[in-house]
Amino acid sequence: MSVKYERIEKNIGRELSNILLMEAKNVLLKYVSVTKVKVTTDLSLATIWYTIMGDENEIQATKKALEEAKGYLRTELAQRLDLRKTPELRFKYDESLEYGNRIEKILEEIKKE
């Protein structure tokens, strides 16, 4: 990937985080942390990985809220980013943080034994 795409990914991540924190009407979206953004080479699709602290019910509720807010978020991004075409947004829950915490917990238990 070229520097251009990396810059676009960083801009999308930064602006999306700001929108979610400052302007989202749904309280669940204020706790979403964008961990990674990947755009396709034709900029038609942006995959956004996110994480939240919470149980399975909160994760599912947040996933639904993000899907419902997708159009609003894309419109806000279009106003803030200088792109010819704003990519369609696809959200995926980032399980790597959860996975890392589980491994850390297992290692702590091993140390105790």
Number of C-alpha atoms within 10 A of each C-alpha: 8 7 8 8 16 14 11 19 19 14 17 26 23 13 16 21 20 13 18 22 17 11 14 15 12 12 13 19 22 18 15 20 18 20 15 16 21 19 20 12 11 9 17 12 15 21 17 21 18 19 20 20 12 11 8 9 9 13 17 13 12 23 19 12 15 22 13 11 16 15 13 13 20 17 11 16 20 16 10 13 14 11 12 8 11 19 19 15 19 15 16 14 16 17 12 11 13 13 11 11 11 12 12 12 12 11 11 11 10 9 8 6 5
